[in-house]
Amino acid sequence: MKNYFIREVNPLSHPTIEELKQQAAELRKTAVTMVYKAQSGHPGGSLSAADIITSLYFKEMNIDPANPDWEDRDRFVLSKGHVAPIQYSALAHLGYVPFEEIHRLREYKSPFQGHPDSKKCPGIDISTGSLGQGFSCAVGMAIAGKMDNKDYRSFALLGDGEIQEGQIWEAAQTAVKQKLDNLIAFVDDNRLQIDGPTEEIMPNQDIEKKFESFGFQTKRINGHSIEEIIRTLDEFTQEKNGVPKCIVCDTVKGKGVSFMEDVVAWHGKAPNDEEYQAALAELEGGLES
């Protein structure tokens, strides 16, 4: 499996947009491989979040794979913890854990549990999985940074189904009250959740305006445009205005694998042998295009 970055790459180096796109395709391949090998996991949301994860881990975040507990690192909370395979893919490609461990998703004593486990996997800032709770942790990390006069930032990735949880909005109120301009939330708005379309299960209405009404600075973007993700991060991180930020990302569940795209069944289903080979072929084709 080709990796476009040397494992010991400094994530603060300056990859091109094209290299980031290639890396996103590699992360997608790795995530699908993890779910296939385990015959368990969540491929759909992992694939929809791949471009966001790539932009953060390989371009934006101030982190050090050789020192996962570095006190001044940026924090990242995968609040939608069931899409752990895409975060694990980034950590494996960056060298937080040996790359060969990707074949041990959900195994006993594996660093790659079904949901992110900070006790078992270097690079995981906090264990998540109970939907709605992770964002509160990200808010707490941002508060701690302010209290300690640290410059690190707190990033969180939320699901569009997850933001139906009331705790999300309690955390949002707290973030505004505490003037957390060191907090940036992403919403992976792929419009599908475990039981069907979000519009049918529990309509989210206008997510961008909803966060804005709570006091966030918000923007809706194409969550599969790495250029747009990077440009928005550049814009938001330059503004120390006492206001937390939210980037709502229009995404496609299963992005990159045509038979998984916009199909709710791939929320939590592993591909069989034939489907796995077809998925890899499509993702390899994306690397070559």
C-alpha positions in Angstrom: 0.0 0.0 0.0 1.7 3.2 -1.2 2.0 6.0 1.2 2.6 9.5 -0.2 4.3 10.7 3.0 7.4 9.3 4.7 6.2 7.9 8.0 8.4 10.2 10.0 7.1 13.3 8.2 6.8 16.4 10.2 3.1 17.4 10.0 4.1 21.0 10.1 5.8 20.7 6.7 4.1 22.1 3.7 2.4 19.5 1.5 0.7 20.6 -1.7 -3.0 20.4 -2.2 -2.4 17.5 -4.7 -0.4 15.6 -2.1 -3.1 16.1 0.4 -5.7 14.8 -2.0 -3.5 11.7 -2.6 -3.1 11.2 1.1 -6.9 11.4 1.6 -7.3 8.6 -0.9 -4.7 6.6 1.0 -6.6 7.2 4.2 -9.8 6.0 2.6 -8.0 2.8 1.4 -6.6 2.1 4.8 -10.0 2.7 6.6 -11.8 0.4 4.2 -9.1 -2.2 4.7 -9.4 -2.0 8.5 -13.2 -2.5 8.3 -12.8 -5.4 5.8 -10.2 -7.2 7.9 -12.2 -6.9 11.0 -15.5 -7.6 9.2 -16.9 -4.9 11.5 -16.9 -1.1 11.7 -18.3 2.0 10.1 -17.1 2.7 6.5 -19.7 5.2 5.4 -18.9 8.0 7.8 -15.2 7.3 7.8 -15.1 8.0 4.1 -17.2 11.1 4.3 -14.8 12.5 6.9 -11.6 11.6 5.1 -10.9 15.0 3.6 -11.5 16.8 6.9 -9.2 14.4 8.8 -6.5 14.7 6.1 -6.6 18.5 6.2 -6.3 18.6 10.0 -3.7 15.9 10.6 -1.4 16.4 7.6 -1.6 20.2 7.2 -3.3 22.2 10.0 -2.7 20.7 13.4 0.4 21.4 15.5 1.2 17.8 16.6 4.2 15.6 17.0 3.8 11.8 16.4 7.1 11.2 18.2 5.7 12.9 21.3 1.9 12.2 21.4 1.5 13.7 24.9 3.3 17.0 24.0 1.7 19.6 26.3 1.4 22.3 23.6 -0.1 20.1 20.9 -3.4 21.0 19.3 -6.2 18.7 20.5 -8.6 16.7 18.4 -11.8 15.1 19.5 -13.6 12.6 17.3 -17.0 13.2 18.8 -18.6 10.9 16.3 -16.4 8.2 17.6 -17.8 5.3 15.6 -15.8 6.5 12.5 -12.6 5.7 14.3 -11.1 3.9 11.3 -10.4 7.2 9.5 -8.7 8.7 12.5 -6.7 5.5 13.0 -5.7 5.6 9.4 -4.2 9.1 9.9 -2.4 8.0 13.1 -1.0 4.9 11.4 0.2 6.8 8.3 1.9 9.4 10.6 3.7 6.8 12.6 1.9 7.1 16.0 1.5 3.3 15.9 3.1 0.7 13.6 1.3 0.7 10.3 0.9 -3.1 10.3 -1.5 -2.7 13.2 -4.2 -1.6 10.8 -5.1 -5.3 10.4 -6.1 -5.5 14.1 -9.2 -3.2 14.2 -11.5 -4.3 17.1 -9.2 -7.1 18.3 -8.6 -7.7 21.9 -5.6 -5.7 23.1 -5.3 -3.9 19.8 -4.6 -0.1 19.8 -7.5 0.2 17.4 -10.7 -0.5 19.4 -14.2 -0.1 17.9 -14.2 3.5 19.3 -11.2 5.7 20.0 -9.5 4.6 23.3 -7.0 7.1 24.7 -5.6 4.4 27.0 -4.7 2.1 24.2 -3.8 4.2 21.1 -1.2 7.0 21.1 -2.5 10.2 19.5 -6.1 9.8 20.8 -6.7 12.8 23.1 -9.8 11.3 24.8 -11.9 8.2 24.5 -15.2 8.8 22.6 -18.2 7.0 21.3 -21.2 8.0 23.3 -22.7 10.5 20.9 -23.0 14.0 22.0 -20.4 13.8 24.8 -17.2 14.3 22.8 -18.0 17.9 22.0 -18.2 18.8 25.7 -14.7 17.3 26.1 -13.4 19.5 23.2 -15.0 22.5 24.9 -13.3 21.6 28.2 -9.9 21.3 26.5 -10.3 24.7 25.0 -11.2 26.1 28.4 -8.1 24.5 29.9 -6.0 26.1 27.2 -7.3 29.5 28.0 -6.9 29.0 31.8 -3.3 27.8 31.3 -2.4 30.6 28.8 -1.6 28.1 26.1 -1.8 28.7 22.4 -3.0 25.2 21.4 -6.3 24.9 19.7 -9.2 22.4 20.2 -10.8 20.8 17.2 -13.9 18.6 17.2 -15.6 16.5 14.5 -19.3 16.1 15.0 -21.8 14.0 13.0 -25.1 15.4 11.6 -27.0 12.7 13.4 -25.0 13.3 16.6 -26.0 17.0 16.8 -29.6 15.8 17.5 -28.2 15.2 21.0 -29.1 18.0 23.5 -25.7 17.9 25.1 -24.2 19.3 21.9 -26.1 22.5 22.4 -25.3 22.7 26.1 -21.6 22.5 25.1 -22.1 25.2 22.4 -23.6 27.6 24.9 -20.7 27.0 27.2 -18.2 27.7 24.4 -19.8 31.0 23.6 -20.0 32.0 27.3 -16.3 31.2 27.7 -15.3 33.1 24.5 -13.5 30.1 23.1 -11.9 31.4 19.9 -9.4 28.5 20.3 -12.3 26.0 19.5 -13.2 24.9 15.9 -16.0 22.4 15.4 -16.6 20.6 12.1 -20.0 19.1 11.3 -19.8 16.2 8.9 -23.2 16.8 7.2 -23.5 13.7 5.1 -27.3 13.7 5.7 -27.5 10.0 6.7 -27.5 8.4 10.1 -27.9 4.8 11.2 -31.6 4.5 10.7 -32.0 6.6 7.5 -31.8 10.2 6.2 -31.5 12.8 9.0 -34.4 14.7 7.4 -36.7 11.7 8.1 -35.3 10.7 11.5 -34.9 14.2 13.1 -34.5 17.2 10.8 -31.5 19.4 11.7 -32.9 22.4 9.8 -30.2 24.9 9.0 -27.1 23.7 10.9 -25.0 26.8 10.0 -27.7 29.2 11.2 -28.4 27.1 14.3 -24.7 27.4 15.5 -24.7 31.0 14.5 -27.8 31.7 16.6 -25.9 30.3 19.6 -23.1 32.8 19.0 -20.6 30.8 16.8 -18.9 32.2 13.8 -20.0 29.7 11.1 -19.5 28.8 7.5 -20.8 26.1 5.2 -18.3 24.6 2.8 -17.7 21.6 0.5 -16.3 19.0 2.9 -14.6 17.2 0.0 -12.7 20.2 -1.2 -9.4 20.2 0.6 -8.7 23.7 -0.9 -11.9 25.0 0.7 -11.2 23.3 4.1 -7.7 24.8 4.3 -8.8 28.2 3.1 -11.6 28.3 5.8 -9.2 27.1 8.5 -6.7 29.9 7.5 -9.5 32.4 7.8 -10.9 31.2 11.1 -7.6 30.6 12.9 -6.4 34.2 12.2 -9.4 35.7 14.0 -8.8 36.0 17.7 -12.2 37.6 18.3 -13.5 35.7 21.4 -15.9 33.7 19.3 -15.9 29.9 18.8 -16.0 28.6 15.2 -18.1 26.0 13.4 -17.5 24.7 9.9 -20.4 22.8 8.4 -19.2 20.5 5.7 -21.5 19.2 2.9 -20.3 15.6 2.5 -21.3 12.3 0.9 -21.5 9.2 3.0 -19.2 6.6 1.6 -17.4 9.2 -0.6 -14.9 7.7 -3.0 -16.6 4.3 -3.4 -19.5 4.6 -5.8 -21.6 1.7 -4.4 -21.2 3.0 -0.9 -22.1 6.6 -1.7 -25.3 7.9 -0.2 -26.4 4.4 0.9 -27.4 4.2 4.5 -26.7 0.5 4.8 -22.9 1.3 4.7 -23.2 3.2 7.9 -22.0 0.1 9.8 -21.4 -2.7 7.4 -18.2 -4.4 6.3 -17.5 -5.2 2.6 -17.2 -8.8 1.5 -14.2 -10.0 -0.6 -15.7 -8.8 -3.9 -16.8 -5.5 -2.6 -13.5 -4.9 -0.9 -11.6 -5.4 -4.1 -14.0 -3.2 -6.0 -13.6 -0.4 -3.4 -9.8 -0.6 -3.6 -9.9 -0.5 -7.4 -12.0 2.7 -7.3 -9.8 4.4 -4.7 -6.7 3.4 -6.6 -8.2 4.9 -9.7 -8.8 8.1 -7.7 -5.1 8.2 -6.9 -4.1 7.9 -10.6 -6.6 10.6 -11.8 
